[in-house]
Amino acid sequence: MSRIDSNRAPEPVGAYPHARKAGDFIYYSGMGPRSRGTKEIPGVELDAQGNILSYDIETQCRSVFNNLKMVVEESGASWSDLVDITVFLTHMKADFAIYNRVYAEYFAEHQPCRTTLEICSLPTPIAIEVKAIAYVGK
């Protein structure tokens, strides 16, 4: 089993790698919308205490999928190797339609299995996180 760390994707917010390869599978850790080297979150406005004042779910979705794509490429896999996607949203009713539209753009030709869940919160002030699995066997 090998550890995969990206030099382009945002740093993990805890003690875990961006991904791990185990046999013919690559398991990607949850990915948020931050950019590497900054704590700022694209599309999010915070107050002085770090509470969300407003956010743009489309901006966050695009950032999340671009971050995942960087790690997928750096892991030696391709977008078409993704077989399973799990997405966590903090506001399903308000954000699902926009998220679903953006998701369809990124996965227009290749459509892995997908699960979308609503959760109360995420570890940082974000509205979306994505987790994925790729198959890189023959």
MIMI-653148 format. One record per atom (N, C-alpha, C, O): residue in one letter; atom name; x, y, z. Coordinates in nm, 3 decimals. Layout:
BEGIN
   code   site      east     north        up
      a     CA         X         Y         Z
...
***
This chain:
BEGIN
   code   site      east     north        up
      m      N     0.085    -0.116     0.000
      m     CA     0.000     0.000     0.000
      m      C     0.091     0.124     0.000
      m      O     0.183     0.133     0.080
      s      N     0.064     0.217    -0.089
      s     CA     0.150     0.335    -0.097
      s      C     0.071     0.464    -0.072
      s      O    -0.047     0.474    -0.106
      r      N     0.139     0.559    -0.012
      r     CA     0.083     0.690     0.021
      r      C     0.102     0.783    -0.098
      r      O     0.206     0.779    -0.164
      i      N     0.002     0.867    -0.124
      i     CA     0.009     0.963    -0.233
      i      C    -0.019     1.102    -0.176
      i      O    -0.124     1.126    -0.116
      d      N     0.075     1.192    -0.194
      d     CA     0.059     1.331    -0.152
      d      C     0.079     1.420    -0.273
      d      O     0.176     1.404    -0.348
      s      N    -0.011     1.515    -0.291
      s     CA    -0.004     1.606    -0.404
      s      C     0.075     1.731    -0.366
      s      O     0.068     1.780    -0.254
      n      N     0.151     1.782    -0.462
      n     CA     0.222     1.908    -0.445
      n      C     0.140     2.026    -0.497
      n      O     0.181     2.141    -0.482
      r      N     0.024     1.997    -0.557
      r     CA    -0.060     2.103    -0.615
      r      C    -0.190     2.122    -0.541
      r      O    -0.239     2.234    -0.533
      a      N    -0.246     2.017    -0.486
      a     CA    -0.376     2.024    -0.419
      a      C    -0.360     2.086    -0.280
      a      O    -0.249     2.090    -0.227
      p      N    -0.470     2.135    -0.221
      p     CA    -0.460     2.193    -0.087
      p      C    -0.410     2.091     0.015
      p      O    -0.438     1.971     0.004
      e      N    -0.336     2.140     0.112
      e     CA    -0.284     2.054     0.216
      e      C    -0.400     1.994     0.296
      e      O    -0.498     2.064     0.321
      p      N    -0.391     1.866     0.337
      p     CA    -0.495     1.808     0.422
      p      C    -0.506     1.886     0.553
      p      O    -0.408     1.943     0.600
      v      N    -0.626     1.889     0.610
      v     CA    -0.647     1.962     0.736
      v      C    -0.623     1.872     0.857
      v      O    -0.648     1.914     0.970
      g      N    -0.575     1.752     0.835
      g     CA    -0.547     1.659     0.944
      g      C    -0.433     1.566     0.907
      g      O    -0.362     1.588     0.809
      a      N    -0.417     1.463     0.986
      a     CA    -0.308     1.367     0.968
      a      C    -0.354     1.255     0.873
      a      O    -0.389     1.146     0.918
      y      N    -0.353     1.283     0.744
      y     CA    -0.390     1.184     0.644
      y      C    -0.331     1.224     0.509
      y      O    -0.303     1.342     0.488
      p      N    -0.312     1.128     0.418
      p     CA    -0.260     1.159     0.286
      p      C    -0.373     1.203     0.192
      p      O    -0.491     1.190     0.225
      h      N    -0.336     1.255     0.077
      h     CA    -0.437     1.286    -0.024
      h      C    -0.502     1.157    -0.076
      h      O    -0.621     1.155    -0.108
      a      N    -0.423     1.051    -0.083
      a     CA    -0.475     0.924    -0.134
      a      C    -0.383     0.810    -0.092
      a      O    -0.271     0.832    -0.046
      r      N    -0.434     0.688    -0.110
      r     CA    -0.355     0.567    -0.088
      r      C    -0.389     0.470    -0.200
      r      O    -0.505     0.450    -0.235
      k      N    -0.283     0.410    -0.255
      k     CA    -0.303     0.305    -0.355
      k      C    -0.293     0.172    -0.284
      k      O    -0.198     0.145    -0.211
      a      N    -0.394     0.088    -0.305
      a     CA    -0.398    -0.046    -0.248
      a      C    -0.437    -0.142    -0.361
      a      O    -0.553    -0.145    -0.403
      g      N    -0.342    -0.218    -0.407
      g     CA    -0.369    -0.308    -0.519
      g      C    -0.403    -0.228    -0.643
      g      O    -0.329    -0.138    -0.683
      d      N    -0.515    -0.261    -0.705
      d     CA    -0.559    -0.193    -0.826
      d      C    -0.650    -0.074    -0.800
      d      O    -0.710    -0.020    -0.893
      f      N    -0.663    -0.033    -0.674
      f     CA    -0.752     0.078    -0.638
      f      C    -0.674     0.193    -0.576
      f      O    -0.573     0.173    -0.509
      i      N    -0.722     0.314    -0.600
      i     CA    -0.671     0.433    -0.533
      i      C    -0.788     0.494    -0.458
      i      O    -0.893     0.522    -0.516
      y      N    -0.769     0.513    -0.328
      y     CA    -0.871     0.570    -0.240
      y      C    -0.832     0.714    -0.209
      y      O    -0.726     0.739    -0.152
      y      N    -0.917     0.807    -0.246
      y     CA    -0.889     0.949    -0.227
      y      C    -0.956     1.000    -0.099
      y      O    -1.075     0.975    -0.076
      s      N    -0.878     1.071    -0.018
      s     CA    -0.934     1.131     0.103
      s      C    -1.032     1.241     0.066
      s      O    -1.031     1.291    -0.046
      g      N    -1.117     1.278     0.162
      g     CA    -1.211     1.387     0.139
      g      C    -1.139     1.513     0.095
      g      O    -1.038     1.552     0.154
      m      N    -1.191     1.577    -0.008
      m     CA    -1.128     1.696    -0.067
      m      C    -1.225     1.812    -0.060
      m      O    -1.342     1.800    -0.098
      g      N    -1.175     1.924    -0.010
      g     CA    -1.255     2.046    -0.003
      g      C    -1.215     2.144    -0.111
      g      O    -1.134     2.112    -0.198
      p      N    -1.272     2.265    -0.107
      p     CA    -1.248     2.363    -0.213
      p      C    -1.130     2.458    -0.193
      p      O    -1.107     2.544    -0.277
      r      N    -1.055     2.445    -0.083
      r     CA    -0.944     2.540    -0.061
      r      C    -0.839     2.530    -0.171
      r      O    -0.833     2.431    -0.244
      s      N    -0.757     2.634    -0.181
      s     CA    -0.642     2.634    -0.271
      s      C    -0.518     2.605    -0.189
      s      O    -0.513     2.637    -0.070
      r      N    -0.417     2.547    -0.250
      r     CA    -0.294     2.513    -0.180
      r      C    -0.226     2.638    -0.124
      r      O    -0.223     2.743    -0.190
      g      N    -0.174     2.626    -0.003
      g     CA    -0.097     2.733     0.057
      g      C    -0.179     2.845     0.120
      g      O    -0.122     2.947     0.158
      t      N    -0.308     2.829     0.131
      t     CA    -0.393     2.932     0.190
      t      C    -0.506     2.868     0.269
      t      O    -0.546     2.755     0.242
      k      N    -0.556     2.940     0.365
      k     CA    -0.672     2.893     0.443
      k      C    -0.801     2.949     0.383
      k      O    -0.910     2.910     0.423
      e      N    -0.788     3.042     0.287
      e     CA    -0.905     3.101     0.224
      e      C    -0.979     2.996     0.142
      e      O    -0.918     2.906     0.083
      i      N    -1.111     3.009     0.141
      i     CA    -1.196     2.914     0.071
      i      C    -1.266     2.988    -0.043
      i      O    -1.341     3.082    -0.018
      p      N    -1.242     2.947    -0.167
      p     CA    -1.308     3.014    -0.280
      p      C    -1.460     3.017    -0.263
      p      O    -1.522     2.915    -0.232
      g      N    -1.518     3.133    -0.284
      g     CA    -1.663     3.147    -0.278
      g      C    -1.721     3.157    -0.138
      g      O    -1.843     3.148    -0.123
      v      N    -1.637     3.175    -0.035
      v     CA    -1.688     3.181     0.102
      v      C    -1.647     3.314     0.167
      v      O    -1.531     3.354     0.160
      e      N    -1.744     3.380     0.229
      e     CA    -1.718     3.501     0.306
      e      C    -1.740     3.468     0.453
      e      O    -1.847     3.421     0.492
      l      N    -1.638     3.494     0.536
      l     CA    -1.644     3.462     0.679
      l      C    -1.643     3.590     0.762
      l      O    -1.589     3.692     0.720
      d      N    -1.703     3.583     0.882
      d     CA    -1.691     3.694     0.975
      d      C    -1.561     3.680     1.054
      d      O    -1.484     3.586     1.031
      a      N    -1.536     3.771     1.147
      a     CA    -1.410     3.772     1.223
      a      C    -1.392     3.646     1.308
      a      O    -1.279     3.610     1.340
      q      N    -1.500     3.580     1.344
      q     CA    -1.493     3.458     1.424
      q      C    -1.486     3.331     1.340
      q      O    -1.481     3.221     1.394
      g      N    -1.487     3.346     1.208
      g     CA    -1.478     3.230     1.120
      g      C    -1.611     3.168     1.085
      g      O    -1.615     3.058     1.030
      n      N    -1.721     3.237     1.115
      n     CA    -1.854     3.188     1.079
      n      C    -1.887     3.228     0.935
      n      O    -1.847     3.335     0.889
      i      N    -1.958     3.143     0.866
      i     CA    -1.993     3.169     0.726
      i      C    -2.098     3.279     0.719
      i      O    -2.206     3.267     0.778
      l      N    -2.066     3.386     0.646
      l     CA    -2.163     3.493     0.620
      l      C    -2.238     3.464     0.491
      l      O    -2.360     3.483     0.483
      s      N    -2.165     3.419     0.390
      s     CA    -2.226     3.383     0.263
      s      C    -2.131     3.288     0.189
      s      O    -2.012     3.283     0.218
      y      N    -2.187     3.215     0.093
      y     CA    -2.104     3.127     0.012
      y      C    -2.168     3.106    -0.124
      y      O    -2.289     3.121    -0.141
      d      N    -2.084     3.073    -0.220
      d     CA    -2.124     3.046    -0.357
      d      C    -2.098     2.898    -0.382
      d      O    -1.983     2.857    -0.399
      i      N    -2.202     2.818    -0.385
      i     CA    -2.186     2.673    -0.398
      i      C    -2.126     2.636    -0.534
      i      O    -2.051     2.539    -0.543
      e      N    -2.157     2.710    -0.638
      e     CA    -2.100     2.676    -0.769
      e      C    -1.948     2.694    -0.768
      e      O    -1.875     2.609    -0.820
      t      N    -1.900     2.802    -0.710
      t     CA    -1.756     2.825    -0.700
      t      C    -1.690     2.714    -0.619
      t      O    -1.584     2.664    -0.656
      q      N    -1.753     2.675    -0.508
      q     CA    -1.697     2.568    -0.425
      q      C    -1.697     2.435    -0.500
      q      O    -1.599     2.360    -0.493
      c      N    -1.804     2.404    -0.572
      c     CA    -1.810     2.278    -0.648
      c      C    -1.698     2.271    -0.750
      c      O    -1.629     2.170    -0.759
      r      N    -1.680     2.377    -0.827
      r     CA    -1.575     2.377    -0.929
      r      C    -1.437     2.362    -0.866
      r      O    -1.353     2.289    -0.918
      s      N    -1.415     2.429    -0.755
      s     CA    -1.287     2.418    -0.686
      s      C    -1.263     2.277    -0.634
      s      O    -1.152     2.225    -0.645
      v      N    -1.366     2.215    -0.577
      v     CA    -1.355     2.078    -0.525
      v      C    -1.320     1.980    -0.637
      v      O    -1.230     1.898    -0.622
      f      N    -1.390     1.989    -0.749
      f     CA    -1.365     1.896    -0.859
      f      C    -1.228     1.922    -0.923
      f      O    -1.161     1.828    -0.965
      n      N    -1.187     2.048    -0.931
      n     CA    -1.052     2.077    -0.983
      n      C    -0.945     2.024    -0.888
      n      O    -0.843     1.971    -0.934
      n      N    -0.966     2.036    -0.757
      n     CA    -0.871     1.982    -0.660
      n      C    -0.862     1.830    -0.671
      n      O    -0.753     1.773    -0.670
      l      N    -0.978     1.765    -0.681
      l     CA    -0.978     1.620    -0.697
      l      C    -0.904     1.580    -0.825
      l      O    -0.826     1.485    -0.825
      k      N    -0.929     1.653    -0.932
      k     CA    -0.865     1.620    -1.059
      k      C    -0.713     1.628    -1.047
      k      O    -0.642     1.544    -1.103
      m      N    -0.661     1.728    -0.975
      m     CA    -0.516     1.739    -0.955
      m      C    -0.460     1.615    -0.885
      m      O    -0.358     1.561    -0.926
      v      N    -0.527     1.571    -0.780
      v     CA    -0.478     1.455    -0.704
      v      C    -0.492     1.328    -0.787
      v      O    -0.402     1.244    -0.786
      v      N    -0.601     1.315    -0.860
      v     CA    -0.619     1.198    -0.947
      v      C    -0.503     1.191    -1.047
      v      O    -0.442     1.086    -1.065
      e      N    -0.474     1.302    -1.112
      e     CA    -0.366     1.303    -1.211
      e      C    -0.230     1.275    -1.146
      e      O    -0.150     1.199    -1.201
      e      N    -0.203     1.335    -1.030
      e     CA    -0.075     1.312    -0.963
      e      C    -0.062     1.170    -0.910
      e      O     0.050     1.123    -0.885
      s      N    -0.173     1.102    -0.892
      s     CA    -0.169     0.964    -0.843
      s      C    -0.142     0.864    -0.955
      s      O    -0.126     0.744    -0.929
      g      N    -0.138     0.912    -1.078
      g     CA    -0.115     0.824    -1.191
      g      C    -0.243     0.769    -1.253
      g      O    -0.238     0.687    -1.344
      a      N    -0.356     0.815    -1.204
      a     CA    -0.486     0.772    -1.258
      a      C    -0.539     0.881    -1.351
      a      O    -0.478     0.988    -1.365
      s      N    -0.651     0.853    -1.412
      s     CA    -0.717     0.953    -1.495
      s      C    -0.861     0.967    -1.448
      s      O    -0.912     0.883    -1.373
      w      N    -0.925     1.072    -1.493
      w     CA    -1.064     1.100    -1.455
      w      C    -1.153     0.981    -1.488
      w      O    -1.246     0.949    -1.414
      s      N    -1.126     0.915    -1.599
      s     CA    -1.208     0.801    -1.642
      s      C    -1.184     0.676    -1.557
      s      O    -1.257     0.578    -1.569
      d      N    -1.081     0.677    -1.471
      d     CA    -1.057     0.565    -1.379
      d      C    -1.143     0.573    -1.253
      d      O    -1.152     0.476    -1.178
      l      N    -1.207     0.688    -1.230
      l     CA    -1.292     0.701    -1.111
      l      C    -1.412     0.608    -1.121
      l      O    -1.482     0.609    -1.222
      v      N    -1.435     0.529    -1.018
      v     CA    -1.547     0.434    -1.019
      v      C    -1.653     0.467    -0.914
      v      O    -1.767     0.420    -0.925
      d      N    -1.617     0.546    -0.814
      d     CA    -1.713     0.577    -0.708
      d      C    -1.684     0.715    -0.651
      d      O    -1.569     0.747    -0.620
      i      N    -1.787     0.796    -0.638
      i     CA    -1.777     0.931    -0.584
      i      C    -1.877     0.944    -0.470
      i      O    -1.994     0.906    -0.483
      t      N    -1.831     0.998    -0.358
      t     CA    -1.920     1.032    -0.246
      t      C    -1.907     1.181    -0.223
      t      O    -1.797     1.233    -0.207
      v      N    -2.020     1.250    -0.221
      v     CA    -2.022     1.394    -0.202
      v      C    -2.102     1.426    -0.076
      v      O    -2.210     1.373    -0.053
      f      N    -2.044     1.515     0.004
      f     CA    -2.110     1.561     0.127
      f      C    -2.148     1.708     0.107
      f      O    -2.063     1.791     0.076
      l      N    -2.276     1.738     0.124
      l     CA    -2.327     1.875     0.116
      l      C    -2.383     1.916     0.252
      l      O    -2.443     1.834     0.321
      t      N    -2.363     2.041     0.290
      t     CA    -2.417     2.087     0.418
      t      C    -2.558     2.145     0.404
      t      O    -2.627     2.163     0.504
      h      N    -2.601     2.174     0.280
      h     CA    -2.736     2.231     0.258
      h      C    -2.796     2.168     0.132
      h      O    -2.803     2.232     0.027
      m      N    -2.841     2.043     0.144
      m     CA    -2.891     1.968     0.029
      m      C    -3.002     2.043    -0.045
      m      O    -2.995     2.058    -0.167
      k      N    -3.103     2.088     0.027
      k     CA    -3.218     2.150    -0.037
      k      C    -3.178     2.275    -0.116
      k      O    -3.225     2.295    -0.229
      a      N    -3.093     2.357    -0.059
      a     CA    -3.053     2.482    -0.125
      a      C    -2.950     2.460    -0.235
      a      O    -2.949     2.533    -0.334
      d      N    -2.861     2.361    -0.220
      d     CA    -2.744     2.351    -0.307
      d      C    -2.745     2.236    -0.407
      d      O    -2.664     2.235    -0.500
      f      N    -2.835     2.140    -0.392
      f     CA    -2.827     2.019    -0.475
      f      C    -2.840     2.049    -0.624
      f      O    -2.763     1.994    -0.704
      a      N    -2.932     2.133    -0.664
      a     CA    -2.954     2.158    -0.808
      a      C    -2.828     2.217    -0.873
      a      O    -2.790     2.174    -0.982
      i      N    -2.765     2.313    -0.808
      i     CA    -2.644     2.373    -0.863
      i      C    -2.531     2.271    -0.864
      i      O    -2.462     2.255    -0.965
      y      N    -2.511     2.202    -0.752
      y     CA    -2.409     2.098    -0.744
      y      C    -2.431     1.994    -0.853
      y      O    -2.335     1.954    -0.920
      n      N    -2.552     1.948    -0.872
      n     CA    -2.582     1.844    -0.969
      n      C    -2.550     1.890    -1.112
      n      O    -2.501     1.812    -1.193
      r      N    -2.579     2.017    -1.142
      r     CA    -2.548     2.073    -1.273
      r      C    -2.396     2.077    -1.296
      r      O    -2.348     2.037    -1.401
      v      N    -2.321     2.126    -1.197
      v     CA    -2.175     2.134    -1.210
      v      C    -2.116     1.993    -1.218
      v      O    -2.027     1.968    -1.299
      y      N    -2.166     1.902    -1.136
      y     CA    -2.120     1.763    -1.139
      y      C    -2.137     1.705    -1.279
      y      O    -2.046     1.640    -1.331
      a      N    -2.252     1.730    -1.341
      a     CA    -2.280     1.678    -1.474
      a      C    -2.182     1.731    -1.578
      a      O    -2.152     1.662    -1.675
      e      N    -2.131     1.852    -1.560
      e     CA    -2.029     1.906    -1.650
      e      C    -1.898     1.829    -1.637
      e      O    -1.837     1.792    -1.737
      y      N    -1.856     1.805    -1.514
      y     CA    -1.729     1.736    -1.489
      y      C    -1.736     1.588    -1.523
      y      O    -1.634     1.526    -1.556
      f      N    -1.854     1.530    -1.515
      f     CA    -1.870     1.387    -1.542
      f      C    -1.965     1.363    -1.659
      f      O    -2.047     1.271    -1.655
      a      N    -1.955     1.447    -1.761
      a     CA    -2.044     1.436    -1.877
      a      C    -2.024     1.307    -1.954
      a      O    -2.121     1.242    -1.994
      e      N    -1.898     1.269    -1.975
      e     CA    -1.869     1.150    -2.055
      e      C    -1.846     1.027    -1.970
      e      O    -1.886     0.917    -2.009
      h      N    -1.783     1.043    -1.859
      h     CA    -1.755     0.932    -1.770
      h      C    -1.840     0.948    -1.644
      h      O    -1.832     1.051    -1.576
      q      N    -1.921     0.849    -1.613
      q     CA    -2.012     0.862    -1.499
      q      C    -1.991     0.749    -1.398
      q      O    -2.046     0.641    -1.413
      p      N    -1.909     0.777    -1.294
      p     CA    -1.889     0.677    -1.189
      p      C    -2.014     0.665    -1.103
      p      O    -2.105     0.747    -1.113
      c      N    -2.018     0.564    -1.019
      c     CA    -2.126     0.554    -0.921
      c      C    -2.116     0.677    -0.831
      c      O    -2.008     0.732    -0.813
      r      N    -2.230     0.720    -0.774
      r     CA    -2.228     0.841    -0.693
      r      C    -2.326     0.830    -0.577
      r      O    -2.436     0.777    -0.591
      t      N    -2.284     0.881    -0.464
      t     CA    -2.370     0.896    -0.347
      t      C    -2.355     1.040    -0.299
      t      O    -2.243     1.089    -0.287
      t      N    -2.467     1.107    -0.273
      t     CA    -2.464     1.243    -0.221
      t      C    -2.538     1.243    -0.089
      t      O    -2.652     1.198    -0.079
      l      N    -2.471     1.295     0.013
      l     CA    -2.527     1.297     0.148
      l      C    -2.532     1.438     0.203
      l      O    -2.444     1.519     0.174
      e      N    -2.634     1.467     0.283
      e     CA    -2.637     1.593     0.356
      e      C    -2.584     1.566     0.497
      e      O    -2.623     1.471     0.563
      i      N    -2.494     1.652     0.540
      i     CA    -2.439     1.642     0.674
      i      C    -2.452     1.778     0.743
      i      O    -2.469     1.880     0.676
      c      N    -2.443     1.779     0.875
      c     CA    -2.461     1.903     0.952
      c      C    -2.349     2.004     0.926
      c      O    -2.375     2.123     0.911
      s      N    -2.227     1.956     0.923
      s     CA    -2.114     2.046     0.902
      s      C    -1.992     1.967     0.858
      s      O    -1.990     1.844     0.864
      l      N    -1.893     2.040     0.813
      l     CA    -1.765     1.982     0.774
      l      C    -1.657     2.044     0.862
      l      O    -1.684     2.144     0.928
      p      N    -1.536     1.988     0.865
      p     CA    -1.433     2.035     0.958
      p      C    -1.389     2.180     0.939
      p      O    -1.341     2.243     1.034
      t      N    -1.404     2.232     0.819
      t     CA    -1.374     2.373     0.794
      t      C    -1.501     2.437     0.741
      t      O    -1.596     2.365     0.708
      p      N    -1.508     2.569     0.731
      p     CA    -1.633     2.634     0.688
      p      C    -1.657     2.621     0.537
      p      O    -1.650     2.720     0.463
      i      N    -1.686     2.501     0.494
      i     CA    -1.714     2.472     0.354
      i      C    -1.851     2.408     0.343
      i      O    -1.905     2.358     0.441
      a      N    -1.907     2.409     0.222
      a     CA    -2.040     2.355     0.200
      a      C    -2.038     2.224     0.122
      a      O    -2.143     2.160     0.106
      i      N    -1.919     2.181     0.074
      i     CA    -1.908     2.058    -0.005
      i      C    -1.772     1.993     0.019
      i      O    -1.671     2.061     0.035
      e      N    -1.773     1.860     0.021
      e     CA    -1.650     1.781     0.025
      e      C    -1.675     1.659    -0.063
      e      O    -1.787     1.607    -0.069
      v      N    -1.571     1.613    -0.132
      v     CA    -1.584     1.497    -0.220
      v      C    -1.480     1.391    -0.183
      v      O    -1.367     1.424    -0.147
      k      N    -1.520     1.267    -0.192
      k     CA    -1.434     1.151    -0.167
      k      C    -1.450     1.059    -0.287
      k      O    -1.560     1.047    -0.342
      a      N    -1.341     0.993    -0.329
      a     CA    -1.349     0.914    -0.451
      a      C    -1.265     0.787    -0.443
      a      O    -1.176     0.774    -0.359
      i      N    -1.296     0.695    -0.534
      i     CA    -1.219     0.572    -0.551
      i      C    -1.196     0.554    -0.701
      i      O    -1.287     0.571    -0.782
      a      N    -1.071     0.520    -0.736
      a     CA    -1.037     0.492    -0.876
      a      C    -0.990     0.347    -0.886
      a      O    -0.930     0.292    -0.794
      y      N    -1.020     0.288    -1.002
      y     CA    -0.971     0.153    -1.034
      y      C    -0.867     0.168    -1.144
      y      O    -0.896     0.222    -1.251
      v      N    -0.746     0.121    -1.117
      v     CA    -0.637     0.138    -1.214
      v      C    -0.582     0.002    -1.261
      v      O    -0.470    -0.006    -1.312
      g      N    -0.662    -0.103    -1.245
      g     CA    -0.622    -0.235    -1.292
      g      C    -0.649    -0.247    -1.441
      g      O    -0.682    -0.150    -1.509
      k      N    -0.633    -0.368    -1.490
      k     CA    -0.653    -0.391    -1.634
      k      C    -0.793    -0.425    -1.668
      k      O    -0.824    -0.447    -1.785
***
